[in-house]
Amino acid sequence: MNKRTVFDACQQFRLNRDLRRTAGLAGMHLGEGAGASVEFHDFRHYVPGDDPRHIDWAAYARSGDLTVRLYREEISPHLDVVLDVSRSMGLNDGRKPELALELAAFFLESSRREGAGAKLGVAGEAFSQSLPIESVNFEARGSVLFEHPASCVAQMKPRGMRIVISDFLTTEAPDVALRQLSANTAQLVAIMLLGPWETEPTEGEFLTLIDAETEASLPVQISSSHRRRYLERLQRIRASLREVCICSGGLFVEVCADVGLIESLKRDFLRCGLLKPY
């Protein structure tokens, strides 16, 4: 991971948050609920216990009814970046492992620069939120993210933003896990990160395929039928993930790891509205 590249990316782009369902401690961002900021939100009838400083006396003089002015709540949004560290994410296919780390680092740093809390969740054979990103490696034989997603969700803050970075190439049903991750969150972003070969395998190649999770090997020639079945399955995975994101009001972003971080941010994330330039 190139830290300088991450720093440069944070100078050029920032997260475009959807705060409509975000909650948190008092902070610098405006939410949609009523609170104690200086921005007017709405009126409602006075009830005993309301702060008398918020009574609209001019409205009382006109109508004889006690009403209070409501103000927009100020919140400190939180971001959870969930990184799948199973072995398939470490495949030497383009810049797949490097880009996964750079994307995670960018989102974390971008969130912190905006004054929001941010935490990295590393999903391997167990789920950890205490591992620094510099020590992350892609050596897990499986991912708890897909095998036991509820245990991951239980460790995240509710009503925050969640960004999941994975290839979603698992024997489990990735859409089931994503559906659980979408529950009680302000905004879900699923990033499907694939290498160039994974995105578009070459027909006719003679390969020895090694299962990244089990290390089982299989010599094959990529025939047109192999390629077709693989691409059909990949398309089914894409469609199921996209459906979960659409239903939850989130975003699904497919990324090919054939470029550097800044090029990927421009190509894949500005277009979908997740980022905006400074």
N, C-alpha and C positions, 0 to 999 in steps of 0.2 A: 504494500500500500504506500502510495506517494503522498506524504503529509502536505507537501507544498502544493500539489495539485488540488487537494481537498480545501486548503486555505484559499487558493485562487478561485475555486468554484463558489465558496461562501462569499467572496467579494462581488460576485456577479449575479448570484441567484439567491432567492429566499423562498421558504415554504409559503404557499397560498392556502391558508387554513380555512376550513369551514367551521366557524365557531357557534353555529346555531344550536348544537346540542352539547357543547363543551361545558364542563363544570370544573371547579377547582378552588384553590385559595384565592383570597383577594389579590389582585395584581393589576397589570397595566393594560390588559386587553378587555374589550367590551363584549359581553355576551348578549343573549337575547332575553334573559329574565330580568325581573326588577331587582334593583340593588341600591347601592349608595354612591354611584359615580356622580359626576356633574352633568351628564347628558340626560335630558328629559326622555322619559319612556312612555308614560300614559297617566291617566287619572283613574281613581276609583273612589267609592264612598268611604268615608271615615268609619273606622271601627275602634272601639276602646282598646288602647294599647299601642295605637299608631303614634309615631313620633309627631308631636304637635308642630314641630318646625317645618313639616312637610304639608301642613294644611294650606290650601289655596284660599286665602282670606278674600281676595278679589272675587272669586267665584261664589263664596259664601254671601258677600254683600249683594251680588246680583240675584242669587237664587234662594238663599236661605238654607241651602244644603251644604253640609260639611263634606268636602272632598279633599283628598290628599294627592299630591303629585308623586308619581313613581319615577325612579331614575334607573337607567341601565345598570345592571350588575357589572362589576369589574371582576375579571377572573384571571387566573394564571393557568393557561392550558398546559397539558402534559402530553408528551409524546413517548410511546413505546415503539422502539425499532426491534422487530423480531427477525433474527438471522438464522436461517437453516444451515447448520454446519455438518450435515451428513456428507458422506464421501462423494456423492455425485456432484455436490457443489464445488468440489476441489478439482474437477476434471480439467486437464490441460487442453482446453478447447477455447481458442481465442484468449480473451482476458477474463474468463469467467470468475475465478476466485479473487483476482485482484479487484475487479469491478464490484463484486459483491461487498468487499470490505470498504472500498472507497465510497460506495453509495451509502452504506450504513454510517460511516464516519461523517459524510456530508450532512445527512439528515439530522444526526445528533447535534453537530456543531451549529447548523443553521437554526435549529430550534432554540438552542441555548443563547445564541446571539439575539434572538427576539425576546429574551427574558422568560422563556418557558422552560419548564422542567423536561428533561429527556433522559431516558434510560435504555440501555441495550439489553435485550434478552437473547441469549445464545441457546438455540434449541438443538441439542445433540441427543445423546442417550438420556440426558437429564436436561432440565431447564435452569439456566443460571443467569442472574442479573448482576453478578459481582465480577465478571470477567472483563478486564480491559480489552479494548478492541485490538491492541497491538499483539496480544497473546492468543488471539483466535486462530484456530486451524480447522481444516475441514477433514476430520478423521473419524467422525462418529459413524458407527455401523448402521445407525438408524436415526430417526428424529422423533422425539417425544411430541413435537408439534403436530404430527399426524397420527401418532399412536395413542397419545393421551392429551388431546388439546385442552381439555377442561383444566388439567393441572397447570398448564401455562397461563390460561386466562385468569385463574385464581390468584396469580402473582402480579397481575397488572392492575393499574388504577382504572376504575370505571370512568366512562364518559370522557376519556382522553382520545387522542388520535393514535391509531396503530398502523404502522407500516411493516408489512411482512415481505421479506426478501427470500425467495426460494425458487428452485426450478420446478417444484411441485411434481416431479417425476418419482412417484412413490407407489408402492403396491397398495397402500391404503387409499381411501377416497379423499383426495385433497379438498374437495368442495365441502365435505362434512366438517373438516377441521376449520375451514375458513368461515363457515356459517357460525360456528361457536365463537370464533374470534370477533365476528361482527357484532355480537350481542353486547348491548350496553356500552357502545363506543360512539364517540362523536363523529369519527370519520375513519373508515377502513380503506387502506390502500394495499392492494396485492400486486407485488412486482414479480413477474415470472421472468427469471433471468436464465437465458439459454446461451450456450456457445454457438458459434457459426455452424458447426457440423450438426449439432442437435436441432438447430432451426431448419437446416436444409441438407440432409445427408446425401452423400454422393452415391449414385447407383453404379454398381459394377465393381466396387472396391472389395478387395480381400482383406478382412480384418479378423483379429482375435478380440472378441468382446469380453471384457472383464466386468462382472457385476461389482459396482463400486461399494455395495453394501456387504455382499457375501464373499467376494473375491472369486467366485466361480467363473471359469473361462469357457468360451465357446467360439471356435473358429467358423467364420461364415463369410460368404460373399453376399454383398448387399444387392439383392435382386430387385426388380421393379415391384414385385409383390411385397417383399420385406419393407421396402421404402413406403409403399402405399399404405400398408397396415400401420406402420409407425406414425406416419403423418395423419392418418385418420384418428388414431388414439390421441395424438397430440392435440388435434382439433377438438376432440370431445372434452379433453381436460380444459382447454382454453374456454370453451363455451360454458362449461359448468362453473368455472371460477368467475367468469364475467357475469354470469347470471346472479351469483351470490352478491357480487359487488354492486350490481345495479339495484337489486332488491333492498340492499342495506343503505343505499345512497352513497356508496363508496366509489372507488376507482380501481380499474384493472389496467395494469400497464405491462406490456410485453417488451422485454429488452434483449437485444442481441449483443453479446459481449465481443463485438468486433471493433470497437472504438474506445477511446479514452473517456475518462469521467466527464469532462466538460462537453465533449462532443455528444455523449449520451444524454446529458441533461438538456442540451439544446434540442436534440432530435426527438427524444422520447418523452420528456417531462414538461417542457414548455408548452408543447402542442396540446397535451391533455389538461392543462390548467393547474397541475399540482404545484408548479413553480411560477414565480414571476421575477423579472429582472429588477435589479436595484436601479 
